[in-house]
Amino acid sequence: MIGFFDFDMTTGITKGKETPSLSQFKNPEFASQDILNAKPTTITKKVMNRYSKVFILTARNAGKNNEMRNAMKRYFMQNGIYIPNKQIIMLGDYMKDKRTAEKKAVVLNRMAQHFGQTVDFWDDDNDNVRYAKCLDRVRTFQV
């Protein structure tokens, strides 16, 4: 089984998500610490390890020199979950003409086709789940 998980508020409770503009995510020092200091959720502790392959699908950007991606990888390692960098998909720098929900749906659709099987998608955002729910081969779970 293959699982795709959002980061903020799905697999990590962060402070950055509390501000509607999410402007702190653009500050690399704050954003890295926000990721590393996140509190793991029940999903992180009890659900992610059920999957043979785990991907993180987040609206955050990778940051200069991949500092956000590396912080995220360290966060999961601190919580006993190894996720290779290539499986941490950071959408902040891509498809700037699309909303996050649309970006996530594009990636999920491509990955389900690539793997030739149904993938699971876990997210806290209504829009993200609603868009993904319309895709073939994607099972959605709203947290």
C-alpha positions in Angstrom: 0.0 0.0 0.0 1.1 3.5 -0.8 0.2 6.5 1.3 0.4 10.2 0.6 0.3 12.5 3.7 0.0 16.2 4.1 2.4 17.7 6.6 0.9 20.6 8.6 -1.8 19.5 10.9 -2.0 16.0 9.4 1.4 14.5 10.4 2.8 17.4 12.4 1.1 20.0 14.5 3.0 23.3 13.7 2.8 26.9 14.8 3.1 28.3 11.2 -0.3 27.0 10.2 -1.9 29.3 12.8 -1.4 32.4 10.7 -3.9 32.6 7.8 -1.3 34.2 5.4 1.3 31.5 6.1 3.9 34.2 5.6 6.2 32.6 8.2 6.8 29.7 5.8 8.9 32.1 3.6 11.3 32.8 6.5 13.7 29.8 6.3 14.9 30.0 9.9 11.3 30.0 11.3 10.1 27.4 8.8 12.8 24.9 9.5 12.4 25.2 13.3 8.6 25.1 12.9 9.0 21.7 11.1 11.6 20.3 13.5 9.5 21.4 16.6 6.2 20.0 15.2 4.3 17.7 17.5 3.6 14.3 15.9 0.0 13.4 15.4 -1.8 10.0 15.9 -1.4 9.5 12.1 2.4 9.9 12.5 2.5 7.5 15.4 -0.1 4.8 14.3 -1.0 5.1 10.6 2.1 5.9 8.5 3.9 2.7 9.4 1.1 0.6 7.9 2.2 1.6 4.4 5.0 0.0 2.3 5.8 3.3 0.7 5.1 6.8 2.2 5.1 10.1 0.5 4.7 13.6 2.0 2.7 16.0 -0.2 2.9 19.5 1.2 2.1 23.0 -0.1 5.4 24.3 1.5 8.3 25.0 -0.8 11.6 23.1 -0.5 13.6 26.3 0.4 17.0 27.4 -0.7 19.3 24.4 -0.8 16.4 22.1 0.2 16.5 23.3 3.8 12.7 22.7 4.3 12.8 19.3 2.7 15.8 18.3 4.8 14.1 19.6 8.0 11.0 17.5 7.2 13.1 14.4 6.6 14.8 15.0 10.0 11.4 15.5 11.7 10.2 12.1 10.4 13.5 10.4 11.4 13.1 11.9 14.9 9.7 10.1 15.0 11.1 6.7 13.7 10.0 7.1 10.1 12.5 7.1 7.2 11.2 9.0 4.1 13.7 9.5 1.3 14.0 13.1 0.0 12.5 12.1 -3.4 9.3 11.1 -1.5 8.9 14.5 0.1 7.0 16.4 -2.5 6.9 20.1 -1.9 4.6 22.0 -4.1 5.2 25.6 -3.1 7.5 26.3 -6.0 5.5 24.6 -8.7 2.4 25.2 -10.8 2.0 28.7 -9.4 -1.2 29.2 -11.5 -3.0 26.5 -9.5 -4.4 26.3 -6.0 -2.9 23.8 -3.6 -5.8 21.4 -3.9 -5.4 21.4 -7.7 -1.6 20.8 -7.4 -2.1 17.9 -5.0 -4.7 16.4 -7.3 -2.3 16.5 -10.3 0.4 14.8 -8.3 -1.9 12.2 -6.8 -3.3 11.4 -10.2 0.1 11.0 -11.8 1.4 8.9 -9.0 -1.6 6.5 -9.0 -1.1 6.0 -12.7 2.7 5.6 -12.3 2.2 2.9 -9.6 -0.8 1.3 -11.3 -2.7 1.0 -8.1 -5.0 2.9 -5.7 -3.1 5.2 -3.3 -4.3 6.6 0.0 -4.3 10.3 0.6 -4.5 11.8 4.1 -5.1 15.6 4.6 -6.7 18.0 7.0 -7.9 20.5 4.3 -11.4 20.2 2.9 -10.5 21.5 -0.5 -7.5 19.1 -0.9 -9.6 16.1 0.0 -12.6 17.2 -2.1 -10.3 17.5 -5.2 -8.6 14.2 -4.6 -11.9 12.4 -4.0 -12.8 12.9 -7.7 -9.8 11.0 -8.9 -9.7 7.3 -9.9 -7.4 5.2 -7.8 -7.2 7.7 -4.9 -8.8 6.9 -1.6 -9.1 10.0 0.7 -9.0 10.3 4.4 -9.8 13.7 6.0 -8.3 14.3 9.5 
